[in-house]
Amino acid sequence: MVTYARDHLVPETIAQAAKVAGPRLDEVEFILVDNNVDETDRSAFLAPFSRWQYVKLGYNKGVSARNDGANAARGSYTIFVDDDAFLNPEGVLDRYEAAFQANPNVAIVTARHIDHATGVTPRASFPHTDKSLPQDRPFKTFRFQGNGFAMRRSAFDRIGPMSEEFFYGLEEIDYAYRVVDAGYEIYYEPACWVVEHNDPGGRKPKKEVEEMRLTNKLIISFKYLPAIYLPLNFVLFSAYVFYLNRGQINVFRSFGNFLKWAREHPGRRKPLGQPAIAYIESCGGAVWK
């Protein structure tokens, strides 16, 4: 768990993680990565666990701080949970492990994301480009939700850490492309779920976040998509984000930030190989998205 500006909620989310671990609590090592810009020691939050590590960064590294926790982890599987999300249900560790054991080529098991306020899964949080698929049935996919996913340690060691380039937004898509391009699979298991509170603590203004997400999507598409799909992807996704935000974001600024990144990072384009493309299509996905 990476935490930033949510001291009012983190003890509850950690206590919930301990609760759902149930009789396996002593097998679990909980790692808290502290992104807060202060000298406060928050290791007392970890009292529900007998085995834990506290990683104090002292600055806000954003979502890439997940790597610091993953690098410290020593288990066969690592579960990533946000600091404003409640992991469910009791016995969830057995469900993650069963999914891995039944699917030996799966690197990531992604949980269902449920919004605390509405009780439903937001469209953007469903880990597939086909949003008409049933949300309550498991399936193999090529996307994952960054909150409540578990990763096989051996796969993490082979694929490497998540990108340190993204402070926030769509970093899961970047890593998912790397996972499937390395020959692994991703599995959606709705029997594991997180209740996301969307706590406002530590969040940047919505306009800034959406422009950051658009820039990140342009970067990710440029890095991984075959050239034939790039123009369509750039135009349609930019228009989609502009529409969703009712014209309240600066698409040209996002595109300018992408161009700046491209100039500063030559040679980063590594389009997906044909086996990864075939896997995405076998899951019912459209590569151009």
C-alpha positions in Angstrom: 0.0 0.0 0.0 1.3 3.4 -1.0 -0.1 6.3 1.2 -0.2 10.0 0.8 -2.3 12.6 2.7 -4.9 10.0 4.0 -4.0 9.5 7.7 -7.7 9.7 8.5 -8.5 6.6 6.5 -5.3 4.4 6.2 -5.7 2.7 9.6 -9.1 1.5 8.5 -7.9 0.2 5.1 -5.1 -1.6 6.8 -7.4 -3.1 9.4 -9.7 -4.3 6.6 -6.7 -6.0 4.9 -5.9 -7.8 8.2 -9.5 -8.8 8.6 -9.9 -10.4 5.1 -6.6 -12.2 5.6 -8.4 -14.2 8.3 -6.6 -17.3 9.5 -3.7 -16.6 7.1 -2.8 -13.4 8.8 0.5 -14.7 10.1 1.5 -15.7 6.6 1.2 -12.1 5.3 3.8 -9.4 5.3 2.2 -5.9 5.0 4.3 -3.2 3.4 3.4 0.4 3.7 5.2 2.9 1.4 4.9 6.4 2.8 4.8 9.1 0.1 4.1 11.9 2.6 6.4 14.9 2.6 7.1 15.0 6.3 9.1 13.3 9.0 6.2 11.5 10.7 6.6 7.8 11.3 3.4 6.0 10.4 4.5 2.5 11.3 2.0 2.4 14.1 -0.7 2.0 11.5 0.7 -1.5 10.9 -0.3 -2.8 14.3 -2.9 -5.3 12.9 0.0 -7.2 11.3 2.7 -9.2 13.1 4.9 -9.1 10.0 5.4 -5.8 8.2 7.8 -3.3 6.6 7.5 0.4 6.6 9.2 2.2 3.7 9.5 6.0 4.3 10.3 7.9 1.1 9.8 11.4 2.4 8.5 12.8 -0.9 5.5 12.2 -3.1 6.6 9.8 -5.8 3.1 9.1 -7.1 1.9 5.7 -8.2 5.4 4.5 -9.1 6.1 4.1 -5.4 4.4 0.8 -5.8 7.8 -0.4 -7.1 9.4 0.4 -3.7 6.9 -1.8 -2.0 7.2 -4.6 -4.6 11.0 -4.5 -4.4 10.8 -4.9 -0.6 8.3 -7.8 -0.8 9.5 -11.4 -0.2 6.4 -13.4 -0.9 5.4 -15.5 -3.9 2.6 -13.1 -4.7 2.2 -9.4 -4.1 -1.2 -7.7 -3.7 -1.4 -3.9 -4.4 -4.2 -2.0 -2.6 -4.7 1.7 -2.6 -4.9 3.6 0.7 -8.5 4.5 0.3 -9.8 1.1 -0.8 -11.2 -1.8 1.3 -10.1 -5.3 0.1 -12.8 -7.9 0.1 -14.1 -10.6 0.9 -12.8 -12.5 3.9 -10.7 -15.3 2.5 -9.7 -13.2 -0.5 -6.1 -14.5 -0.3 -7.2 -18.0 -1.1 -9.1 -16.7 -4.1 -6.2 -14.9 -5.5 -4.0 -17.9 -5.0 -6.5 -20.3 -6.5 -6.6 -18.1 -9.7 -2.8 -18.2 -10.0 -2.7 -21.9 -9.5 -5.4 -22.6 -12.0 -3.7 -20.4 -14.6 0.1 -21.0 -14.5 0.8 -18.4 -17.3 -1.1 -15.6 -15.5 1.2 -12.8 -14.2 -1.6 -10.6 -12.8 -4.9 -11.3 -11.2 -7.0 -8.1 -11.2 -9.9 -7.6 -8.8 -13.2 -6.0 -9.4 -13.4 -2.3 -8.5 -16.6 -1.2 -6.8 -17.3 2.5 -6.1 -18.2 3.1 -2.5 -20.8 5.8 -3.3 -22.7 4.0 -6.1 -22.0 0.3 -5.4 -21.2 -0.4 -9.0 -18.1 -0.7 -11.1 -17.3 2.5 -13.0 -16.9 2.1 -16.8 -13.3 3.3 -16.7 -12.4 0.8 -14.0 -13.5 -2.3 -15.9 -10.4 -4.1 -17.1 -11.4 -4.6 -20.7 -12.1 -2.4 -23.7 -15.4 -4.2 -24.3 -17.5 -2.7 -21.5 -20.5 -4.9 -22.4 -18.9 -8.0 -20.9 -20.4 -9.3 -17.6 -18.7 -7.7 -14.6 -19.4 -10.7 -12.3 -17.7 -13.4 -14.4 -14.0 -14.1 -14.6 -12.1 -14.0 -17.9 -8.6 -13.6 -19.3 -7.9 -10.0 -20.4 -5.1 -7.7 -21.4 -5.8 -4.8 -19.0 -5.8 -4.6 -15.2 -7.1 -2.2 -12.6 -4.3 -0.7 -10.4 -6.3 -1.0 -7.2 -6.5 -4.5 -5.8 -4.4 -6.5 -8.3 -2.0 -9.3 -7.3 1.1 -10.2 -9.2 3.2 -13.4 -9.3 6.7 -12.6 -8.0 8.5 -14.6 -10.6 6.7 -12.6 -13.3 7.6 -9.3 -11.7 11.3 -10.3 -11.5 11.3 -11.2 -15.2 9.3 -8.2 -16.5 10.8 -5.7 -14.2 9.3 -2.7 -12.2 6.5 -0.5 -13.4 7.4 2.6 -15.3 8.8 5.4 -13.1 7.7 8.0 -15.8 4.1 8.3 -14.7 3.2 10.2 -11.6 -0.5 9.2 -12.0 -2.9 8.0 -14.6 -3.1 4.9 -16.9 0.2 3.5 -15.7 -1.6 0.1 -15.6 -2.0 0.2 -19.4 1.7 0.7 -19.9 2.5 -2.2 -17.6 -0.2 -4.5 -19.0 1.4 -4.1 -22.5 4.7 -5.2 -21.1 3.1 -8.1 -19.3 1.4 -9.5 -22.4 4.4 -8.7 -24.6 6.6 -10.8 -22.3 4.3 -13.8 -23.0 2.2 -13.7 -19.8 -1.6 -13.4 -19.3 -3.9 -11.3 -17.1 -6.9 -12.7 -15.3 -10.0 -10.8 -14.1 -11.4 -12.4 -10.9 -14.5 -10.6 -9.6 -14.7 -12.9 -6.6 -11.9 -10.6 -5.3 -13.0 -7.0 -5.1 -12.1 -3.6 -3.6 -14.5 -0.9 -2.4 -12.9 2.3 -3.6 -13.7 5.4 -1.5 -12.2 8.0 -3.9 -11.0 10.0 -1.0 -10.2 13.6 -1.9 -7.0 13.6 0.2 -3.9 14.2 -1.8 -5.7 14.4 -5.2 -4.7 17.0 -7.8 -7.4 19.2 -9.4 -9.5 17.2 -11.9 -8.5 19.2 -14.9 -4.8 18.6 -14.2 -5.4 14.9 -13.7 -7.3 14.5 -16.9 -4.7 16.4 -18.9 -2.0 14.2 -17.3 -4.0 11.1 -18.2 -4.3 12.1 -21.8 -0.6 12.8 -22.1 0.2 9.4 -20.6 -2.2 7.7 -23.0 -0.5 9.3 -25.9 2.9 8.2 -24.6 1.7 4.7 -24.0 0.1 4.4 -27.4 3.3 5.7 -29.1 5.5 3.2 -27.2 3.5 0.1 -27.9 0.9 0.3 -30.7 1.8 -0.7 -34.3 2.2 2.5 -36.5 -1.0 1.7 -38.4 -3.1 2.3 -35.3 -1.5 5.4 -34.0 -3.3 8.2 -35.9 -6.7 6.7 -35.1 -5.8 6.1 -31.5 -4.5 9.6 -31.0 -7.5 11.3 -32.6 -10.3 9.2 -31.1 -8.9 9.0 -27.5 -8.2 12.8 -27.5 -11.8 13.5 -28.7 -13.2 11.0 -26.1 -11.4 12.6 -23.2 -12.4 16.1 -24.4 -16.0 15.0 -24.6 -16.0 13.3 -21.2 -14.7 16.5 -19.6 -17.1 18.7 -21.5 -14.4 20.6 -23.2 -12.8 21.7 -19.9 -9.3 20.4 -20.6 -6.6 21.6 -22.9 -6.0 18.8 -25.4 -3.2 20.8 -27.2 -1.3 21.2 -23.9 -1.5 17.4 -23.4 -0.3 16.8 -26.9 2.5 19.3 -26.4 3.6 17.5 -23.3 3.7 14.3 -25.2 5.8 15.8 -27.9 8.2 17.1 -25.3 8.5 13.6 -23.8 9.1 12.1 -27.3 11.9 14.5 -27.9 13.5 13.8 -24.5 13.2 10.0 -24.9 14.4 8.9 -28.3 14.4 5.2 -29.1 11.6 4.4 -26.6 9.2 3.1 -29.3 8.9 -0.7 -29.0 5.7 -1.9 -30.7 4.0 -5.0 -29.5 5.0 -8.3 -31.1 2.6 -10.5 -33.0 2.1 -13.0 -30.2 1.0 -10.2 -27.9 -1.4 -8.8 -30.5 -2.8 -12.3 -31.1 -3.4 -12.7 -27.3 -5.2 -9.3 -27.1 -7.4 -10.3 -30.0 -8.1 -13.7 -28.5 -9.4 -12.0 -25.4 -11.8 -10.0 -27.5 -9.8 -6.8 -27.5 -9.1 -4.3 -30.3 -5.5 -3.5 -30.6 -6.2 0.1 -31.9 -7.7 1.0 -28.5 
